[in-house]
Amino acid sequence: MAPETAVIIVAAGSGTRLGAEVPKAFVDVAGRTILERSLLSVLGMTAPAQLIVVAPSAQLAEAERIASAAVGAASGYLTVVAGGDTRQQSVAAGLAVLAPEVSVVLVHDSARSLTPASQFERVIASVRSTGAGVIPGLAVADTIKQVDWTGAVETTVDRSALVAVQTPQGFPRGLLVDAYAVADQDYTDDAALFAASGHAVTVVDGDPLAFKITTPWDLARASSLVSAPQPSVRTGVGIDVHAFDSSAELWLGGLHWPGEPGLAGHSDGDAIAHAVCDALLSAAGLGDIGGQFGTSDPRYANAHGDVFLAGTLELLTAAGVAISNVAVQVIANRPKLAGRRTEIEQHLAALLGAPVSVSATTTDGLGFAGRGEGLTAIATALVRAP
């Protein structure tokens, strides 16, 4: 299906204040041009969009090369056109090549090259729900003074009614095209032009990462952010097996199961909790539950699984390891988990501060689990480590 959204990336500016030898969009930021990083942000969106790059006419071939390499297999969504003498003329050039199916148009400054994809999606969703123009903005944190032409302070402005505007700015296609057709002056941004035609504009939350690269300091800041060490992603597996003990109470997944035979063990035998601990410790490179807590330690006799999960979380936190998610598979004839699966997931997620999914299966009568002698829990964990 053809995209119903278009993103016009304005990359035709000279970037005089940046002091570079090439137009701003072609300046390098830690190994990638500003234009390429802007495109990669848009490509992070869930739904496809028509990508329109507006570049200086003198660098049109270079812009096509960079954009095509960045977009890769999605090159069918890409159009590169020459910009005009002003930003407004450049946006108009982008509007002229919109695909027929497009109903929502986003206009984005390539200089805001670290803008998260979530900001694009937030703007699109708001345009579709309100039918208005939508701009992302940040609350103004600094005290604002109004001054006269000499620099003397006249008054303090109430900053509670102010926002610092970012891009992308989004609009219903027809209304934006019509507004451009009747514009009789240059405006500072597309929202001002849109509002001048009598259309409503609303604000959604912006993002600090969507700052504009204007000065050498901004460029250095962007480079430092994308060059910062990224956490490594690690996985771990944990397996726990316990025999049933009809004389014990069953604790599984941190929950009590009245009327079900319990699990034999030094603690409460909670195979799900124990497997999760082993998976997390393995992913973090911190050994296993036996090495960390000890099966002979009297402090853990009859201890519930929550105790081990809390202790494991403390160990991970101290090591600077964050949990991304955990998945658990239980292999057993009983208890039937379906009725309490969501309860288990919510309980474990609350303890660990991360999503947990639980599933169950049987062995069709094979092995000790099939004979009803016990159960097995297998957990996998994904963590982010320094």
Residue, then its C-alpha position, 0 to 999 in steps of 0.5 A: m500500500a502506498p504511504e498516506t504520510a509524507v515527510i519533507i526533509v528540508a536540507a537546502g540551507s547554507g548553515t552559515r553560522l556553523g562555519a563549515e565549508v559545505p552546506k549544513a546537511f552535508v556536514d559530518v556528525a561522527g561518521r554520518t552526514i546530518l542528512e543521513r542521520s535525519l533520514l535514519s530517524v524517519l526510517g525508525m517510524t513503524a509505518p512507511a512514509q514518502l520521503i522527500v529530501v529538498a537539497p541545494s541545487a548545487q549538491l543535488a547529486e550528492a544528496e541523492r547519493i546520500a539519501s539512496a544509501a541511507v534508505g536502501a531497500a526503501s528507495g521506492y519511497l524516496t524523492v530528492v528535489a532542488g530547493g529554492d532561495t528561501r526555506q518557504q520556497s524549498v518546502a513548496a518544492g517538496l509539496a509539489v511532488l507529494a504522492p496522490e495517496v498522501s493525506v498527512v504532511l510532515v515538514h522537518d528540518s534536517a538540522r534536527s538530525l537526532t529527533p527520535a522516530s517517536q516524535f514523528e509518530r506522535v505528530i502524525a497521530s495528533v494530526r489524524s486525531t485533531g485535523a489541525g496543524v501540530i507542532p512539537g514543543l518544549a516548555v521554556a525553562d529559562t526566565i524570559k525578559q523583554v528588552d528595548w532596542t538598547g538592551a534595557v529590560e522592560t518586563t519579565v515575560d510569563r514563561s508558562a504560556l511559552v514553548a520552544v518549537q521543534t520539528p517535524q511540524g505536521f498538517p493535513r495535506g489539503l489545508l497545508v497546500d492551500a495555505y502555501a498557495v495563498a501565502d503572501q510573505d515569508y514566515t518563520d515556520d510552517a505553523a505560522l504560515f498555516a495559522a495565517s490562513g486561519h487554521a488551528v495549530t496545537v502543540v504536542d510534547g517535544d524531545p530534548l534530542a530534537f535540538k537544532i544543529t546551528t553552531p559549532w557547539d551544537l555540532a560537537r554536542a550532537s557528535s558527543l551524543v552519537s559517539a557515546p558508548q552504547p550498552s551491550v545487549r546480553t541474553g541469559v537462560g535459566i532452567d529449574v526442575h522440581a519434583f512435586d511434594s504433596s505435603a507442601e504448599l505450591w508457590l509458583g510465579g510468586l503466587h500461592w496455588p491453594g489445593e495444588p501439590g507443592l514443589a520440593g526444595h530448600s526454599d519454596g521450590d518456585a521453579i519459575a522464580h528460580a529459573v528467572c533468577d538464573a536467566l538474569l544472573s547468566a545474562a549479567g555474567l553474575g553466576d547462578i542462583g546457587g552461587q549467589f544465594g546458596t542452597s545450604d544457607p539457612r536464611y533462605a530455608n522456605a524463602h519465597g521466590d520473591v526474595f530471590l528475585a529481589g536479591t537478583l535485581e539488587l545484584l544487577t542494579a549494583a552491576g549497572v545492568a538493566i533488564s529489558n524483558v524476561a520470557v518463561q516457558v513452564i513444562a508440566n501437566r499441572p497446575k493449569l496456568a492459563g487462568r492466572r497467566t496474566e496475574i503471574e506476568q503482572h506480579l513478576a513485572a512489578l518485582l523486576g520493573a520490566p516486561v515478563s511473559v509466561s507460557a506453558t506446555t506439556t510433554d504429551g505424557l513423556g518423561f517425569a513431567g508427563r507422568g506428573e512427577g514434577l515440572t520444569a521452568i525455562a526462562t530467557a532474559l534480555v538485559r542491557a549491560p555497560 
